Amino acid sequence: MRGVIDLLLVLLLGVGFVALPVFALLPSLWGFVAAAAVTYVVDEVLHVRAPGFVRRLATLPLDRTMRFAVRTVMLLALASRMDTSGVVMVTALAVFSGHLAMMTLYTAVHHAVRRRRVLPLVVRNLDMSELPIPQQPPALLYRRPLRKLLHLDLPAHAGFLFALIAGTWEAAYAGFAITVGVTVVAVLALLRQLRRARRMPARDEVFTAVNRQLEVYRPEVALYFSFASVSRDFMYQVNMWIETLEQLDLRPVIIIRERASLRYLSRTWVPVVCVPKADDLAELELSGVRVVLYPGNAGKNVHMLRVAEAKHVFIGHGDSDKLASSNRVSKVYDEIWVAGRAGRDRYQRVRHAISDSAIVEVGRPQLSPIRLHSEHVPGPLPVVLYAPTWEGWSDDDCHTSLIPMGVTLIKRLLAENVRIIYKPHPLTGKRSAEAAAADTAICELLRADNERRDPAEAEAAASAARPRLQEIQARLDELNGQHGGDDAEQMREARVPDRSGAAEWQELRAEWHRIFWESQGAARHNVIVEQLPDLYECFNQADILISDVSSVVADFVASLKPYVLTNARDLPDDEFRAAYTTAGGAYLLDRGCSRLPEILDSVRAPHTDPMVLDRRTLKEYVLGPDQPTSMERFNSATNALAAKGEAEQAEAAVEANQGISALQRTGLG
């Protein structure tokens, strides 16, 4: 329905702009008024409802400025066809030309302000109050300025049209005066902000202040992250490790390389340094860092790997049977930390000449929120979580079931009278149009079935819960340190946080999840694409998981609940289980989904579940033992590697001193 409405709005916008020259040349004053109003209103609605379409218009000679210019030219044509006096026409032309010129000046000044407020680095959770950073210009002047300035033509347009209707020109001159006056005031106000922006601290002053704070804090372990295409879809690779960092004995710091990353970074008290340039990274005071953790393989990792004083560890962002989880690039790290024995064996099988001693089993500390099968309380309908992986960077690494069997699976599940939670991978459809189409089809199937089940009652409960959920989300964003400020404003507001905020954060997230799931009822299907509810909360709601070869399965194993791996190529069971470790405790689902009723019996009649013991065995093999806990093992590994690095540094220093002494004795001799 939303897509149909958006299409109608696009058609209405097109019809409105086609009608403008027609009504201007007839001339038809009231027809022009109606067409102009439609183009104004629909343009704004599409910016909210269909920003993607508006961006595509900008790639053509139909961007926002051009659309406003067309409307203005057609207005002048209308006035000319209605035999408007030459004085009024000249005045109108001067006003609209002046408005355009002042917009150009405003845009240039705005760019100058933004450039001056760009800093070489941005930090969070360090006290930057000593830096004399001017306050960010007011949002009215600074955010989306072109959109606001273009709309300042509205008084002039409205006054001119009213004057054409009334036959007197006072309204036109009043509208002209308002448009010109407000635009001039806006330009003067922004020029004043440019003067303030000239007082921004110099580059050396910024680095001195940041390094002074790092010297006070003395970080010992760093989480380093870079990704060429930064978005919310990738930042989960960092966010999943934040709570683990916060529990380490050593003092942590997070180093990220892309400015946009800060926007999607989760709440933490850990100091964060965003430094885009490699040369600037080398100037940071990180001499006390003994261990650097890498959740992803990226080209910019080399800028940190060259720090010889630290030990470098690849920790990844989830264990799975994909090739990416045993990449030969991992040889550049001092150690590779995996969850359990399965990770060690995976690296040994691919024969990348990685020493067995370089692989350390540390568990998965992030999995503590996952409730065990024995703690799960089933609802009136079996809850099936379908969490397919994405299509991968290439066809060779494509494990998604969405394309070959996703729609078929959902149709078969709906016929089985279950409740479905559909949580696609964040990158679904980024590379494959087929995957995007399957995703859309699944969402439509679930929406239609929700309409059939009891739409009024379910929608009423969801609507009643929405205000409180939005209120909680706003507070979570505040605790995240998220705001609309630019780099300089974030630095200006950077302070050492109160760590007690962590308790409030956890309480609010727990409340959000409780209210959300209660408002959904026991039968309503869910499509989960936002950050909340998170994956592990979906695990806790589910009776059974259906997924592909991915780290999602390895994490779900921690619950000991039944799970299903899709076998879209219909390989023989023995061959499939031999190829993929996580298949050891899984039910295997064929491409046609003919086994689905039999598999669902493991939920409807748990005593008939033949895979219980296999899942227990697999859990320890994939994730390691329950004791010591994953957090204890991860912390111990960090401490041990840091101590090893310090010992090597001390030994190197002794050898260097001995070499200097030997040279001095030789010289004296």
C-alpha positions as MATLAB code, in Angstrom:
seq = 'MRGVIDLLLVLLLGVGFVALPVFALLPSLWGFVAAAAVTYVVDEVLHVRAPGFVRRLATLPLDRTMRFAVRTVMLLALASRMDTSGVVMVTALAVFSGHLAMMTLYTAVHHAVRRRRVLPLVVRNLDMSELPIPQQPPALLYRRPLRKLLHLDLPAHAGFLFALIAGTWEAAYAGFAITVGVTVVAVLALLRQLRRARRMPARDEVFTAVNRQLEVYRPEVALYFSFASVSRDFMYQVNMWIETLEQLDLRPVIIIRERASLRYLSRTWVPVVCVPKADDLAELELSGVRVVLYPGNAGKNVHMLRVAEAKHVFIGHGDSDKLASSNRVSKVYDEIWVAGRAGRDRYQRVRHAISDSAIVEVGRPQLSPIRLHSEHVPGPLPVVLYAPTWEGWSDDDCHTSLIPMGVTLIKRLLAENVRIIYKPHPLTGKRSAEAAAADTAICELLRADNERRDPAEAEAAASAARPRLQEIQARLDELNGQHGGDDAEQMREARVPDRSGAAEWQELRAEWHRIFWESQGAARHNVIVEQLPDLYECFNQADILISDVSSVVADFVASLKPYVLTNARDLPDDEFRAAYTTAGGAYLLDRGCSRLPEILDSVRAPHTDPMVLDRRTLKEYVLGPDQPTSMERFNSATNALAAKGEAEQAEAAVEANQGISALQRTGLG';
ca = [
       0.000    0.000    0.000;
       2.784    2.429    0.872;
       4.449    1.780   -2.484;
       1.198    2.500   -4.331;
       0.732    5.774   -2.453;
       4.316    6.809   -3.204;
       3.799    6.035   -6.890;
       0.638    8.149   -6.948;
       2.532   11.018   -5.302;
       5.296   10.792   -7.927;
       2.709   10.876  -10.708;
       0.972   13.823   -9.035;
       4.267   15.723   -8.852;
       4.918   15.076  -12.528;
       1.399   16.126  -13.539;
       1.731   19.287  -11.453;
       4.927   20.374  -13.171;
       3.551   19.541  -16.626;
       0.455   21.590  -15.833;
       2.406   24.705  -14.792;
       3.448   25.826  -18.317;
       0.042   24.855  -19.693;
      -1.824   27.056  -17.199;
       0.775   29.825  -17.547;
       0.349   30.032  -21.327;
      -3.447   29.707  -21.477;
      -3.417   31.712  -19.086;
      -5.446   30.113  -16.259;
      -4.743   31.810  -12.941;
      -6.662   29.433  -10.669;
      -5.342   26.406  -12.524;
      -1.806   27.705  -12.008;
      -2.478   28.307   -8.296;
      -3.693   24.710   -7.915;
      -0.742   23.239   -9.850;
       1.795   25.339   -7.914;
       0.266   24.295   -4.592;
       0.352   20.619   -5.615;
       4.018   20.794   -6.630;
       4.978   22.544   -3.393;
       3.138   20.134   -1.105;
       3.890   16.878   -2.926;
       7.583   17.797   -3.222;
       7.808   18.114    0.560;
       5.833   14.930    1.205;
       8.116   12.942   -1.108;
      11.179   14.218    0.757;
       9.777   12.518    3.851;
       8.164    9.421    2.347;
      10.446    8.637   -0.613;
      13.858   10.288   -0.156;
      15.403    7.734   -2.516;
      13.241    8.956   -5.389;
      14.150   12.570   -4.626;
      17.858   11.644   -4.686;
      17.386   10.014   -8.077;
      15.780   13.208   -9.368;
      18.923   15.072   -8.290;
      21.006   12.919  -10.653;
      18.932   14.341  -13.507;
      18.616   18.057  -14.303;
      15.611   18.010  -11.946;
      17.112   18.698   -8.522;
      15.297   20.806   -5.936;
      16.792   24.119   -7.099;
      15.770   23.440  -10.700;
      12.223   22.531   -9.649;
      11.883   25.796   -7.722;
      13.375   27.737  -10.649;
      10.885   26.172  -13.079;
       8.005   27.218  -10.833;
       9.341   30.800  -10.673;
       9.858   31.076  -14.450;
       6.330   29.767  -15.057;
       4.961   32.345  -12.608;
       6.682   35.136  -14.540;
       5.322   33.693  -17.785;
       1.815   33.675  -16.306;
       2.163   37.303  -15.187;
       3.412   38.308  -18.625;
       0.485   36.566  -20.358;
      -1.883   38.465  -18.034;
      -0.420   41.808  -19.219;
       1.158   42.710  -15.874;
       2.738   46.193  -15.844;
       6.389   46.504  -16.753;
       7.347   47.978  -13.364;
       5.907   44.999  -11.500;
       7.525   42.541  -13.892;
      10.938   44.184  -13.558;
      10.569   44.264   -9.764;
       9.574   40.593   -9.693;
      12.464   39.617  -11.923;
      14.887   41.584   -9.725;
      13.509   40.015   -6.535;
      13.679   36.447   -7.808;
      17.144   37.000   -9.308;
      18.343   38.594   -6.082;
      16.922   35.719   -4.066;
      18.830   33.237   -6.239;
      22.051   35.276   -5.942;
      21.748   35.470   -2.156;
      21.135   31.712   -2.010;
      24.367   31.215   -3.928;
      26.211   33.492   -1.492;
      24.644   31.737    1.502;
      25.682   28.336    0.153;
      29.279   29.512   -0.317;
      29.427   30.948    3.214;
      27.837   27.771    4.617;
      30.516   25.629    2.944;
      33.216   27.917    4.353;
      31.817   27.533    7.876;
      31.638   23.748    7.537;
      35.210   23.534    6.227;
      36.547   25.622    9.101;
      34.743   23.435   11.639;
      36.277   20.179   10.335;
      38.863   18.877   12.807;
      41.636   16.338   12.119;
      40.099   13.981   14.657;
      37.004   13.579   16.793;
      36.834   12.047   20.257;
      34.179   10.852   22.634;
      34.419   10.199   26.390;
      37.549   12.333   26.921;
      37.421   15.802   28.482;
      37.952   18.313   25.674;
      36.685   21.361   27.585;
      40.092   23.056   27.330;
      39.734   23.456   23.560;
      38.232   26.850   22.616;
      35.770   25.491   20.069;
      32.961   27.904   19.083;
      29.421   26.622   19.409;
      27.860   25.165   16.296;
      25.667   27.636   14.396;
      21.942   27.344   15.167;
      20.210   24.505   13.337;
      17.926   27.036   11.641;
      20.966   28.434    9.805;
      23.159   25.332    9.607;
      21.049   22.249    8.854;
      19.571   21.770    5.371;
      20.064   25.457    4.486;
      19.204   25.125    0.798;
      15.848   23.558    1.585;
      14.953   26.464    3.881;
      16.266   29.222    1.620;
      14.395   27.935   -1.418;
      11.153   28.102    0.523;
      11.730   31.768    1.203;
      10.349   32.361   -2.288;
       6.941   31.374   -0.938;
       5.979   34.886    0.332;
       6.944   36.390   -3.030;
       5.027   33.726   -4.984;
       1.959   33.934   -2.745;
       1.920   37.729   -2.774;
       2.362   37.891   -6.545;
      -0.445   35.377   -7.175;
      -2.760   37.180   -4.733;
      -2.013   40.458   -6.514;
      -2.836   38.887   -9.885;
      -6.157   37.698   -8.478;
      -7.030   41.003   -6.768;
      -5.711   43.280   -9.492;
      -3.762   45.444   -7.020;
      -0.018   45.166   -6.366;
       0.333   45.889   -2.625;
       0.340   42.151   -1.800;
       3.026   41.499   -4.426;
       5.336   44.191   -3.057;
       4.742   42.949    0.507;
       5.643   39.408   -0.520;
       8.733   40.651   -2.374;
       9.827   42.590    0.712;
       9.427   39.577    3.006;
      11.374   37.257    0.687;
      14.242   39.707    0.208;
      14.302   40.866    3.825;
      14.362   37.421    5.429;
      16.972   36.160    2.939;
      19.249   39.158    3.648;
      18.895   38.607    7.404;
      19.799   34.915    6.964;
      22.926   35.763    4.937;
      24.058   38.367    7.493;
      23.453   35.937   10.370;
      25.552   33.252    8.685;
      28.359   35.720    7.923;
      28.498   36.371   11.665;
      28.852   32.615   12.230;
      31.738   32.587    9.732;
      33.573   35.155   11.867;
      33.139   32.898   14.910;
      34.320   29.844   12.948;
      37.619   31.600   12.292;
      38.413   31.161   15.997;
      38.602   27.361   15.673;
      41.720   25.866   17.339;
      44.668   24.986   15.120;
      45.552   21.377   14.252;
      48.521   21.219   16.647;
      46.395   22.601   19.459;
      43.818   19.866   18.923;
      46.415   17.071   18.971;
      48.084   18.515   22.063;
      44.790   18.536   23.947;
      43.793   15.015   22.847;
      47.211   13.537   23.622;
      47.198   15.206   27.034;
      43.939   13.400   27.841;
      45.272   10.098   26.483;
      48.360   10.465   28.681;
      46.099   10.881   31.697;
      43.898    7.910   30.757;
      46.819    5.662   29.617;
      44.991    3.145   27.357;
      46.402   -0.384   27.323;
      44.201   -2.214   24.810;
      42.647   -0.801   21.631;
      39.769   -1.966   19.462;
      40.572   -0.805   15.915;
      37.952   -0.610   13.158;
      37.778    0.660    9.609;
      35.376   -0.010    6.779;
      35.266    1.659    3.377;
      31.467    1.931    3.277;
      30.395    2.985    6.741;
      26.754    2.608    7.704;
      24.675    1.185   10.494;
      24.862   -2.135    8.613;
      28.579   -2.538    9.383;
      28.949   -0.953   12.818;
      27.525   -4.048   14.497;
      31.041   -5.432   14.099;
      32.234   -2.874   16.675;
      29.117   -2.591   18.819;
      29.071   -6.317   19.612;
      32.424   -5.963   21.401;
      31.709   -2.849   23.486;
      30.392   -4.565   26.625;
      33.311   -6.993   26.486;
      35.793   -4.106   26.350;
      34.117   -2.454   29.322;
      34.720   -5.552   31.474;
      38.442   -5.941   30.751;
      41.077   -5.455   33.459;
      43.140   -3.349   31.059;
      42.078    0.175   30.114;
      40.428    0.080   26.654;
      40.178    2.632   23.870;
      38.255    2.437   20.579;
      39.960    3.727   17.429;
      37.832    4.184   14.313;
      38.884    5.632   10.987;
      35.695    6.953    9.377;
      33.845    9.987   10.692;
      30.416    8.511    9.916;
      31.161    5.631   12.306;
      30.502    7.799   15.356;
      26.899    8.209   14.288;
      26.260    4.479   14.643;
      28.480    3.679   17.616;
      26.591    2.255   20.563;
      26.645    3.589   24.111;
      29.931    3.208   25.958;
      32.098    4.933   28.538;
      35.221    3.737   26.712;
      37.185    6.630   25.139;
      36.682    6.771   21.378;
      39.067    8.397   18.909;
      38.067    8.852   15.268;
      41.131    9.705   13.180;
      40.614    9.516    9.391;
      44.179   10.150    8.175;
      47.037    7.661    8.617;
      49.576   10.397    9.357;
      47.330   11.759   12.109;
      46.937    8.273   13.604;
      50.720    8.113   14.001;
      50.637   11.289   16.117;
      48.302    9.906   18.777;
      49.747    9.136   22.199;
      49.212    5.367   22.236;
      52.593    4.309   23.607;
      50.952    2.377   26.442;
      48.773    0.230   24.169;
      49.981   -3.365   24.370;
      47.166   -5.195   22.562;
      45.182   -4.134   19.485;
      41.985   -6.019   18.644;
      40.615   -6.129   15.074;
      36.966   -7.160   14.499;
      37.343   -6.963   10.718;
      39.874   -7.235    7.912;
      40.248   -3.872    6.161;
      42.948   -2.215    4.089;
      43.457    0.522    6.664;
      44.366   -2.064    9.306;
      47.923   -1.800    8.007;
      48.171    1.712    9.460;
      47.848    0.214   12.955;
      49.642   -3.051   12.257;
      52.882   -1.142   11.724;
      52.969   -0.312   15.449;
      55.613   -2.830   16.472;
      55.302   -2.197   20.223;
      51.793   -3.702   20.338;
      50.471   -7.225   19.841;
      47.843   -7.470   17.117;
      44.872   -9.831   17.405;
      42.118  -10.700   14.953;
      38.897  -11.273   16.915;
      36.425  -11.108   14.011;
      32.709  -10.404   14.360;
      31.334  -13.911   14.692;
      32.393  -17.513   14.119;
      30.926  -19.314   11.129;
      31.743  -21.915    8.491;
      32.096  -19.269    5.783;
      35.466  -18.854    4.090;
      35.698  -15.322    5.520;
      36.043  -16.811    9.004;
      39.380  -18.388    8.044;
      40.896  -15.784    5.742;
      44.582  -16.098    4.799;
      44.942  -12.369    5.567;
      44.803  -13.398    9.221;
      48.463  -14.396    8.984;
      49.449  -10.745    9.529;
      48.229  -10.837   13.141;
      50.198  -12.072   16.137;
      47.241  -14.118   17.346;
      43.790  -15.154   16.140;
      41.122  -15.502   18.792;
      38.283  -17.919   18.098;
      35.316  -19.042   20.156;
      36.101  -22.738   20.499;
      37.842  -25.767   19.102;
      35.811  -25.518   15.886;
      37.492  -22.218   15.036;
      40.941  -23.676   15.607;
      40.190  -26.687   13.409;
      38.764  -24.448   10.678;
      42.031  -22.533   10.405;
      44.034  -25.741   10.399;
      41.935  -27.245    7.589;
      42.478  -24.358    5.191;
      46.274  -24.669    5.522;
      47.174  -20.996    5.628;
      50.436  -21.740    7.466;
      49.002  -20.247   10.662;
      50.715  -21.695   13.693;
      48.492  -23.600   16.098;
      50.064  -21.627   18.956;
      48.794  -18.377   17.369;
      45.173  -19.516   17.741;
      43.569  -18.881   21.133;
      40.129  -20.109   22.201;
      38.343  -17.359   24.141;
      34.632  -18.136   23.763;
      32.012  -15.574   22.791;
      31.465  -13.133   25.691;
      28.591  -11.431   23.829;
      26.340  -14.475   24.216;
      25.555  -14.056   27.914;
      22.114  -12.457   27.230;
      20.942  -15.597   25.389;
      18.592  -17.668   27.537;
      18.913  -21.448   27.612;
      16.286  -23.770   26.184;
      15.438  -24.942   29.691;
      14.547  -21.357   30.675;
      12.291  -20.742   27.668;
       8.506  -20.547   28.147;
       6.678  -21.506   24.915;
       3.684  -19.490   23.724;
       0.404  -20.721   22.214;
       1.996  -20.920   18.738;
       5.485  -22.171   17.855;
       7.736  -19.172   17.174;
      10.051  -19.650   14.202;
      12.915  -17.222   13.732;
      13.992  -17.036   10.091;
      17.341  -15.198    9.964;
      18.951  -15.758    6.558;
      22.397  -14.450    5.779;
      23.002  -12.048    2.898;
      24.210  -12.806   -0.627;
      27.896  -12.165    0.154;
      30.489  -10.160   -1.735;
      30.617  -12.713   -4.537;
      28.733  -15.734   -5.859;
      31.463  -18.003   -4.463;
      30.586  -16.851   -0.953;
      26.810  -16.778   -1.409;
      25.142  -18.867    1.309;
      21.777  -17.112    1.477;
      18.619  -19.188    1.254;
      16.541  -16.135    0.362;
      17.031  -16.422   -3.386;
      16.517  -20.166   -3.966;
      13.967  -21.009   -1.261;
      13.124  -18.081    1.024;
       9.642  -17.348   -0.343;
       8.783  -21.052   -0.524;
       9.883  -21.502    3.081;
       7.696  -18.672    4.347;
       4.657  -19.983    2.457;
       5.173  -23.453    3.950;
       5.605  -21.979    7.441;
       2.385  -19.981    7.125;
       0.591  -23.208    6.197;
       1.926  -24.778    9.416;
       0.197  -22.172   11.628;
       3.259  -20.786   13.369;
       4.339  -17.302   14.348;
       7.290  -16.045   12.254;
       9.986  -13.580   13.233;
      11.827  -12.594   10.078;
      15.200  -10.921   10.630;
      17.218  -10.586    7.410;
      20.919   -9.741    7.439;
      21.474   -5.949    7.419;
      23.195   -6.172    4.014;
      20.429   -8.149    2.317;
      19.845   -6.901   -1.219;
      22.955   -4.723   -1.341;
      24.489   -6.804   -4.147;
      21.674   -8.943   -5.522;
      18.384   -7.680   -6.930;
      17.023  -11.238   -6.580;
      17.718  -11.199   -2.851;
      16.058   -7.796   -2.519;
      13.003   -9.056   -4.420;
      12.727  -12.168   -2.225;
      13.018   -9.997    0.890;
      10.209   -7.744   -0.345;
       8.008  -10.721   -1.187;
       8.490  -12.239    2.280;
       7.630   -8.963    3.995;
       4.444   -8.733    1.924;
       3.441  -12.329    2.747;
       3.856  -11.688    6.468;
       2.003   -8.369    6.284;
      -0.922  -10.002    4.480;
      -1.106  -12.843    7.010;
      -1.058  -10.375    9.894;
      -4.028   -8.623    8.268;
      -5.844  -11.945    8.135;
      -5.168  -12.948   11.739;
      -6.568  -10.012   13.755;
      -5.396   -6.704   12.373;
      -7.473   -4.318   14.485;
      -6.555   -5.663   17.920;
      -2.871   -6.166   17.078;
      -2.514   -2.714   15.513;
      -4.242   -1.088   18.480;
      -1.782   -2.671   20.928;
       1.201   -1.678   18.801;
      -0.091    1.902   18.481;
      -0.648    2.183   22.229;
       2.934    1.080   22.918;
       4.550    3.307   20.277;
       4.793    6.571   22.318;
       6.599    4.896   25.211;
       8.900    3.003   22.842;
       9.790    6.272   21.099;
      10.418    7.933   24.452;
      12.762    5.141   25.522;
      14.546    5.220   22.150;
      15.109    8.970   22.475;
      16.691    8.483   25.893;
      18.852    5.629   24.590;
      20.065    7.881   21.770;
      20.881   10.532   24.359;
      22.862    8.036   26.434;
      24.615    6.992   23.213;
      25.961   10.497   22.878;
      24.107   10.850   19.582;
      23.157   14.363   18.580;
      22.887   16.460   15.459;
      26.175   18.261   16.024;
      29.078   18.320   13.584;
      32.603   17.112   14.392;
      33.540   20.296   16.192;
      30.385   20.253   18.315;
      31.038   16.654   19.354;
      34.549   17.649   20.421;
      33.188   20.690   22.229;
      30.761   18.535   24.217;
      33.170   15.637   24.835;
      33.487   14.834   28.546;
      34.451   11.863   30.710;
      31.089   10.088   31.153;
      29.433    8.952   34.339;
      29.670    5.159   34.238;
      26.450    4.836   36.208;
      24.657    5.503   32.921;
      25.329    1.876   31.974;
      22.749    0.665   34.485;
      20.110    3.028   33.115;
      20.994    1.909   29.594;
      20.445   -1.755   30.428;
      17.187   -1.043   32.258;
      15.817    1.012   29.387;
      16.733   -1.598   26.790;
      15.088   -4.308   28.891;
      11.952   -2.182   29.238;
      11.909   -1.450   25.503;
      12.096   -5.135   24.639;
       9.421   -6.077   27.203;
       6.964   -3.452   25.933;
       7.680   -4.273   22.297;
       7.103   -8.004   22.567;
       4.029   -7.588   24.778;
       2.508   -5.185   22.256;
       3.007   -7.662   19.399;
       0.785  -10.332   20.873;
       1.227  -14.084   20.629;
       0.254  -14.553   16.974;
       1.550  -11.503   15.071;
       4.469  -12.034   12.676;
       7.384   -9.603   12.935;
       9.827   -8.210   10.394;
      12.890   -6.974   12.278;
      15.153   -4.561   10.418;
      15.967   -1.915   13.048;
      18.601   -2.056   15.787;
      15.920   -2.953   18.319;
      14.885   -5.598   19.032;
      18.379   -7.005   18.727;
      19.293  -10.446   17.421;
      19.739  -12.083   20.812;
      16.319  -10.873   21.978;
      14.898  -12.513   18.866;
      16.730  -15.689   19.897;
      15.030  -15.527   23.294;
      11.576  -15.225   21.701;
      12.077  -18.117   19.292;
      11.327  -21.795   19.773;
      13.417  -22.724   16.745;
      15.798  -20.994   14.319;
      15.960  -21.445   10.559;
      19.102  -19.945    9.063;
      21.986  -20.418    6.650;
      25.683  -21.081    7.099;
      26.615  -18.007    9.162;
      27.699  -16.816   12.594;
      24.015  -16.464   13.541;
      23.808  -20.253   13.812;
      26.985  -20.525   15.885;
      25.604  -17.953   18.329;
      22.177  -19.626   18.511;
      23.864  -22.880   19.495;
      24.452  -21.260   22.903;
      20.701  -21.532   23.632;
      20.614  -25.327   23.027;
      17.276  -24.807   21.232;
      16.493  -26.692   18.011;
      17.765  -25.053   14.855;
      17.649  -25.678   11.118;
      20.271  -25.161    8.434;
      19.035  -24.620    4.892;
      20.466  -27.003    2.316;
      19.488  -25.073   -0.806;
      21.687  -27.184   -3.096;
      20.138  -30.406   -1.768;
      23.490  -31.978   -0.959;
      23.391  -35.412    0.693;
      23.096  -35.002    4.461;
      26.450  -36.641    5.204;
      28.228  -34.427    2.682;
      26.588  -31.275    4.045;
      27.414  -32.115    7.670;
      31.011  -32.904    6.727;
      31.369  -29.525    5.011;
      29.849  -27.365    7.747;
      30.672  -27.804   11.424;
      27.497  -26.132   12.700;
      25.409  -28.718   10.851;
      26.426  -31.237   13.511;
      23.457  -30.379   15.751;
      21.104  -29.082   13.077;
      18.059  -30.297   11.253;
      18.701  -29.977    7.514;
      16.020  -28.426    5.321;
      15.847  -29.254    1.643;
      15.183  -26.676   -1.053;
      11.552  -27.707   -1.458;
      10.992  -27.597    2.337;
       9.396  -31.063    2.295;
      10.988  -31.897    5.670;
       9.466  -28.878    7.423;
       6.475  -30.597    9.137;
       8.745  -33.288   10.560;
      11.238  -30.682   11.791;
       8.535  -28.615   13.509;
       7.568  -31.676   15.539;
      10.756  -31.087   17.543;
       9.048  -27.948   18.871;
       5.497  -29.216   19.147;
       6.637  -32.444   20.850;
      10.068  -31.761   22.414;
      10.391  -35.325   23.720;
      10.712  -36.435   20.079;
      13.686  -34.117   19.404;
      16.539  -36.472   18.374;
      19.194  -33.730   18.124;
      19.320  -32.734   21.808;
      22.573  -34.516   22.653;
      24.191  -33.456   19.368;
      23.493  -29.819   20.188;
      25.075  -30.135   23.623;
      28.220  -31.665   22.126;
      28.347  -29.083   19.373;
      27.948  -26.166   21.786;
      31.184  -26.979   23.582;
      32.998  -27.679   20.323;
      31.923  -24.394   18.716;
      31.818  -22.053   21.734;
      34.071  -23.707   24.272;
      33.287  -24.859   27.825;
      30.859  -23.028   30.121;
      33.572  -22.694   32.783;
      35.603  -20.583   32.954;
      33.135  -18.150   31.401;
      33.828  -16.621   28.008;
      34.422  -13.243   29.627;
      36.980  -14.722   31.994;
      38.780  -16.464   29.135;
      38.780  -13.350   26.944;
      40.061  -11.196   29.792;
      42.791  -13.711   30.650;
      43.905  -13.900   27.018;
      44.135  -10.104   26.855;
      46.142   -9.908   30.072;
      48.468  -12.720   29.013;
      49.202  -11.207   25.608;
      49.792   -7.772   27.100;
      52.205   -9.271   29.630;
      53.984  -11.155   26.840;
      54.360   -7.941   24.873;
      55.738   -6.063   27.866;
      58.216   -8.860   28.562;
      59.414   -8.787   24.960;
      59.766   -5.014   25.092;
      61.758   -5.233   28.305;
      63.991   -7.935   26.839;
      64.545   -5.851   23.712;
      65.448   -2.841   25.843;
      67.992   -4.877   27.836;
      69.574   -6.194   24.628;
      69.736   -2.686   23.217;
      71.417   -1.366   26.367;
      73.891   -4.231   26.305;
      74.687   -3.452   22.668;
      75.257    0.221   23.469;
      77.489   -0.688   26.405;
      79.521   -3.044   24.212;
      80.010   -0.309   21.633;
      81.057    2.148   24.310;
      83.613   -0.296   25.755;
      84.994   -0.924   22.286;
      85.275    2.795   21.693;
      87.029    3.365   25.022;
      89.423    0.530   24.276;
];
